[in-house]
C-alpha cells in the first residue's frame, strides 16, 4: 500500500507542477501584455510632449526679452542687473546710443524709469546716472555708447524682473521712445 501511495504521488506531482506552471505562465503573459500596453501609452506621451517643445520654447522666448532693443532713434543694451543685499539696492546697468535716424536736436535723457516685480510691485528708479552725474547728454554723438546706471531701492531681491520700463529722449510728446524689457534675471 505504501508503494502505491508513493507511486501515485510520483505520478501526480508532475501533473500538479504542470498545472502550477500553467498558472504562472498565464500570469506572466498577462504581465507582459500589461507592460506592453504601458510602453505604448508612454511612447505616445513622449511623442505628444516632443511636439509641444517648440511651443514651450516660443513661450519662454516671449517671457525673456532680449537685453538689446533698437527703436527708431535710440538703442538700449542692458549689461547687468544686480542686487546688493547690504545696501538693499537693485542696480541696472546698460548702454544707450543715439542712432543716425534720430533728429539732430534729440538728446539722451531718461525719464519715467520703473520696474515691476513678479508679484506686481512697482518700484521707481532713484535717479539715472552716468558716473557721478545725472544722466543727460544734450548733444550726443551718433552711434556712440553712453553708460547708464539705474538704482532701485528694494527690500528683497527678486529672482527676475517682470518688467523694466523707461523712456529715452526729450520729455515732449512724440520726442521719446519707450523701452520695455521683460524677464531680466537678477544676479
LUMGUBA-558646 format. One record per residue (C-alpha): residue in one letter; x, y, z; residue number from 1; chain. Coordinates in Angstrom, 2 decimals. Each point is the difference from the previous one (the first is absolute). Last residue first. Example, Ala and Ser with C-alpha at 12.3 -4.5 7.8 and 13.67 -1.06 7.14 Angstrom:
# LUMGUBA-558646
{pt "s", {13.67, -1.06, 7.14}, 2, "A"},
{pt "a", {-1.37, -3.44, 0.66}, 1, "A"},
# end
This chain:
# LUMGUBA-558646
{pt "x", {22.24, 88.46, -10.16}, 187, "A"},
{pt "x", {-3.52, 1.00, -1.10}, 186, "A"},
{pt "x", {-1.32, -1.68, -3.14}, 185, "A"},
{pt "x", {-1.88, 2.23, -2.46}, 184, "A"},
{pt "x", {-3.45, -1.40, -0.80}, 183, "A"},
{pt "x", {-1.35, 2.92, -1.98}, 182, "A"},
{pt "x", {1.73, 3.12, -1.36}, 181, "A"},
{pt "x", {-2.08, 2.98, -1.07}, 180, "A"},
{pt "x", {1.44, 3.05, -1.78}, 179, "A"},
{pt "x", {-2.18, 3.00, -0.85}, 178, "A"},
{pt "x", {1.25, 2.54, -2.53}, 177, "A"},
{pt "x", {-0.04, 3.75, 0.44}, 176, "A"},
{pt "x", {-0.80, 3.14, -1.98}, 175, "A"},
{pt "x", {-3.60, -1.02, -0.75}, 174, "A"},
{pt "x", {-1.30, 2.35, 2.73}, 173, "A"},
{pt "x", {2.83, 1.90, 1.66}, 172, "A"},
{pt "x", {2.23, -1.55, 2.65}, 171, "A"},
{pt "x", {3.00, -0.21, -2.30}, 170, "A"},
{pt "x", {1.47, -3.41, -0.64}, 169, "A"},
{pt "x", {-0.06, -3.34, 1.79}, 168, "A"},
{pt "x", {-3.01, -1.40, 1.84}, 167, "A"},
{pt "x", {0.03, -2.76, 2.59}, 166, "A"},
{pt "x", {-1.27, -3.50, 0.75}, 165, "A"},
{pt "x", {1.48, -3.01, 1.79}, 164, "A"},
{pt "x", {-2.58, -2.78, 0.25}, 163, "A"},
{pt "x", {-0.57, -3.32, 1.77}, 162, "A"},
{pt "x", {3.44, 0.31, 1.50}, 161, "A"},
{pt "x", {1.53, -3.31, 1.01}, 160, "A"},
{pt "x", {1.28, -1.64, 3.18}, 159, "A"},
{pt "x", {-1.32, 2.92, 2.07}, 158, "A"},
{pt "x", {2.33, 1.21, 2.74}, 157, "A"},
{pt "x", {-1.75, 1.43, 3.03}, 156, "A"},
{pt "x", {-0.38, 3.43, 1.61}, 155, "A"},
{pt "x", {0.44, 1.89, -3.28}, 154, "A"},
{pt "x", {1.47, 3.45, -0.81}, 153, "A"},
{pt "x", {0.42, 0.16, -3.77}, 152, "A"},
{pt "x", {3.21, 1.34, -1.57}, 151, "A"},
{pt "x", {0.20, 0.66, -3.75}, 150, "A"},
{pt "x", {3.55, 0.28, -1.38}, 149, "A"},
{pt "x", {0.85, 1.28, -3.46}, 148, "A"},
{pt "x", {2.85, -0.36, -2.46}, 147, "A"},
{pt "x", {0.06, 1.97, -3.25}, 146, "A"},
{pt "x", {0.74, -1.91, -3.20}, 145, "A"},
{pt "x", {0.77, 2.10, -3.10}, 144, "A"},
{pt "x", {-2.00, -0.66, -3.19}, 143, "A"},
{pt "x", {-0.66, 3.75, -0.56}, 142, "A"},
{pt "x", {1.67, 2.32, 2.52}, 141, "A"},
{pt "x", {-2.23, 1.42, 2.72}, 140, "A"},
{pt "x", {-0.88, 3.72, 0.24}, 139, "A"},
{pt "x", {-1.86, 0.64, 3.27}, 138, "A"},
{pt "x", {1.16, -3.18, 1.81}, 137, "A"},
{pt "x", {-2.00, -0.29, 3.21}, 136, "A"},
{pt "x", {0.68, -2.74, 2.53}, 135, "A"},
{pt "x", {0.42, 1.54, 3.44}, 134, "A"},
{pt "x", {3.66, 0.07, 0.87}, 133, "A"},
{pt "x", {2.20, -2.28, 2.10}, 132, "A"},
{pt "x", {0.81, -2.39, -2.84}, 131, "A"},
{pt "x", {-2.92, 0.18, -2.40}, 130, "A"},
{pt "x", {-3.09, 0.07, 2.17}, 129, "A"},
{pt "x", {-3.69, -0.89, -0.01}, 128, "A"},
{pt "x", {-1.67, 1.13, 3.20}, 127, "A"},
{pt "x", {-1.96, -1.83, 2.73}, 126, "A"},
{pt "x", {-1.70, -2.46, -2.29}, 125, "A"},
{pt "x", {-3.69, -0.64, 0.65}, 124, "A"},
{pt "x", {-1.22, -3.33, 1.42}, 123, "A"},
{pt "x", {-3.31, -1.63, -0.98}, 122, "A"},
{pt "x", {-0.88, -3.19, 1.90}, 121, "A"},
{pt "x", {-1.88, -2.44, -2.26}, 120, "A"},
{pt "x", {1.10, -3.24, 1.70}, 119, "A"},
{pt "x", {2.38, -0.74, -2.89}, 118, "A"},
{pt "x", {1.64, 3.36, 0.78}, 117, "A"},
{pt "x", {-0.77, 3.03, -2.11}, 116, "A"},
{pt "x", {2.61, 2.58, -0.93}, 115, "A"},
{pt "x", {0.08, 3.73, -0.41}, 114, "A"},
{pt "x", {1.63, 2.79, -1.97}, 113, "A"},
{pt "x", {-2.31, 2.90, -0.90}, 112, "A"},
{pt "x", {2.87, 1.99, -1.53}, 111, "A"},
{pt "x", {3.34, -0.48, -1.71}, 110, "A"},
{pt "x", {1.91, 2.57, -2.05}, 109, "A"},
{pt "x", {2.05, -0.16, -3.15}, 108, "A"},
{pt "x", {-0.62, 2.95, -2.29}, 107, "A"},
{pt "x", {-1.87, 0.29, -3.26}, 106, "A"},
{pt "x", {0.82, 3.27, -1.78}, 105, "A"},
{pt "x", {1.42, -1.59, -3.14}, 104, "A"},
{pt "x", {-2.98, -2.33, -0.29}, 103, "A"},
{pt "x", {0.72, -3.68, 0.43}, 102, "A"},
{pt "x", {0.50, -2.27, -3.03}, 101, "A"},
{pt "x", {3.78, -0.07, 0.54}, 100, "A"},
{pt "x", {-0.58, -1.78, 3.35}, 99, "A"},
{pt "x", {0.55, 1.48, 3.46}, 98, "A"},
{pt "x", {1.58, -2.45, 2.40}, 97, "A"},
{pt "x", {-0.81, -1.60, 3.31}, 96, "A"},
{pt "x", {2.08, -2.37, 2.09}, 95, "A"},
{pt "x", {-1.00, -1.89, 3.11}, 94, "A"},
{pt "x", {0.03, -0.48, 3.72}, 93, "A"},
{pt "x", {-2.99, -0.87, 2.17}, 92, "A"},
{pt "x", {0.62, 0.14, 3.74}, 91, "A"},
{pt "x", {-2.19, -1.55, 2.69}, 90, "A"},
{pt "x", {0.75, 1.49, 3.40}, 89, "A"},
{pt "x", {-0.46, -1.47, 3.43}, 88, "A"},
{pt "x", {3.31, 1.58, 1.02}, 87, "A"},
{pt "x", {1.32, -3.21, 1.55}, 86, "A"},
{pt "x", {-1.88, -2.42, -2.25}, 85, "A"},
{pt "x", {1.25, 1.66, -3.21}, 84, "A"},
{pt "x", {-2.13, -1.14, -2.96}, 83, "A"},
{pt "x", {1.34, -0.10, -3.57}, 82, "A"},
{pt "x", {-1.41, 0.49, -3.47}, 81, "A"},
{pt "x", {2.83, 0.37, -2.51}, 80, "A"},
{pt "x", {0.65, 0.88, -3.65}, 79, "A"},
{pt "x", {-3.39, 1.27, -1.15}, 78, "A"},
{pt "x", {0.41, 1.31, -3.56}, 77, "A"},
{pt "x", {-2.03, 2.96, -1.24}, 76, "A"},
{pt "x", {-0.19, 1.28, -3.59}, 75, "A"},
{pt "x", {-1.46, 3.37, -0.87}, 74, "A"},
{pt "x", {-1.77, 1.93, -2.76}, 73, "A"},
{pt "x", {-2.18, -2.52, -1.85}, 72, "A"},
{pt "x", {0.10, -2.77, 2.61}, 71, "A"},
{pt "x", {2.66, -2.59, 0.75}, 70, "A"},
{pt "x", {-0.31, -2.22, 3.05}, 69, "A"},
{pt "x", {2.78, -2.04, 1.55}, 68, "A"},
{pt "x", {-0.41, -2.17, 3.13}, 67, "A"},
{pt "x", {-2.21, -2.31, -2.06}, 66, "A"},
{pt "x", {-3.39, -0.57, 1.55}, 65, "A"},
{pt "x", {-0.61, -3.02, 2.18}, 64, "A"},
{pt "x", {-3.69, -0.80, 0.32}, 63, "A"},
{pt "x", {-0.54, -0.19, -3.74}, 62, "A"},
{pt "x", {3.03, -2.28, -0.38}, 61, "A"},
{pt "x", {-1.43, -2.34, 2.64}, 60, "A"},
{pt "x", {-3.27, -0.22, -1.91}, 59, "A"},
{pt "x", {1.87, -0.79, -3.22}, 58, "A"},
{pt "x", {1.95, -2.76, 1.75}, 57, "A"},
{pt "x", {-3.23, -1.39, 1.46}, 56, "A"},
{pt "x", {-1.63, -0.14, -3.43}, 55, "A"},
{pt "x", {3.09, -1.57, -1.60}, 54, "A"},
{pt "x", {-0.02, -2.72, 2.73}, 53, "A"},
{pt "x", {-3.69, -0.90, -0.46}, 52, "A"},
{pt "x", {0.58, -2.61, -2.73}, 51, "A"},
{pt "x", {2.58, -1.71, 2.20}, 50, "A"},
{pt "x", {-2.62, -0.20, 2.75}, 49, "A"},
{pt "x", {-2.48, -1.76, -2.31}, 48, "A"},
{pt "x", {2.66, -2.42, -1.24}, 47, "A"},
{pt "x", {1.01, -0.80, 3.59}, 46, "A"},
{pt "x", {-3.66, -0.55, 0.96}, 45, "A"},
{pt "x", {-0.47, -2.42, -2.92}, 44, "A"},
{pt "x", {3.06, -1.96, 1.10}, 43, "A"},
{pt "x", {-1.34, -0.09, 3.56}, 42, "A"},
{pt "x", {-3.30, -1.48, -1.20}, 41, "A"},
{pt "x", {1.74, -2.62, -2.17}, 40, "A"},
{pt "x", {2.36, -0.94, 2.83}, 39, "A"},
{pt "x", {-2.96, -0.32, 2.39}, 38, "A"},
{pt "x", {-1.82, -2.30, -2.46}, 37, "A"},
{pt "x", {3.11, -2.18, -0.29}, 36, "A"},
{pt "x", {0.28, -0.12, 3.77}, 35, "A"},
{pt "x", {-3.61, -1.19, 0.30}, 34, "A"},
{pt "x", {0.51, -2.68, -2.68}, 33, "A"},
{pt "x", {3.23, -1.16, 1.65}, 32, "A"},
{pt "x", {-1.76, -0.16, 3.39}, 31, "A"},
{pt "x", {-2.88, -2.00, -1.49}, 30, "A"},
{pt "x", {2.45, -2.46, -1.63}, 29, "A"},
{pt "x", {1.83, -0.34, 3.33}, 28, "A"},
{pt "x", {-3.25, -0.81, 1.84}, 27, "A"},
{pt "x", {-0.95, -2.55, -2.69}, 26, "A"},
{pt "x", {3.44, -1.62, 0.31}, 25, "A"},
{pt "x", {-0.30, -0.09, 3.78}, 24, "A"},
{pt "x", {-3.36, -1.76, -0.31}, 23, "A"},
{pt "x", {1.42, -2.46, -2.58}, 22, "A"},
{pt "x", {3.00, -0.63, 2.27}, 21, "A"},
{pt "x", {-2.36, -0.88, 2.87}, 20, "A"},
{pt "x", {-1.91, -2.41, -2.27}, 19, "A"},
{pt "x", {3.26, -1.56, -1.17}, 18, "A"},
{pt "x", {1.22, -0.30, 3.57}, 17, "A"},
{pt "x", {-3.23, -1.74, 0.98}, 16, "A"},
{pt "x", {0.29, -2.38, -2.99}, 15, "A"},
{pt "x", {3.66, -0.60, 0.78}, 14, "A"},
{pt "x", {-0.92, -0.83, 3.60}, 13, "A"},
{pt "x", {-2.87, -2.40, -0.90}, 12, "A"},
{pt "x", {2.20, -2.86, -1.15}, 11, "A"},
{pt "x", {2.44, 0.21, 2.88}, 10, "A"},
{pt "x", {-2.79, 0.39, 2.51}, 9, "A"},
{pt "x", {-1.81, -2.99, -1.53}, 8, "A"},
{pt "x", {3.15, -2.08, 0.20}, 7, "A"},
{pt "x", {0.61, 0.93, 3.60}, 6, "A"},
{pt "x", {-3.61, -0.89, 0.81}, 5, "A"},
{pt "x", {0.27, -3.26, -1.86}, 4, "A"},
{pt "x", {3.25, -0.95, 1.74}, 3, "A"},
{pt "x", {-1.50, 0.63, 3.36}, 2, "A"},
{pt "x", {-2.79, -2.27, -0.80}, 1, "A"},
# end
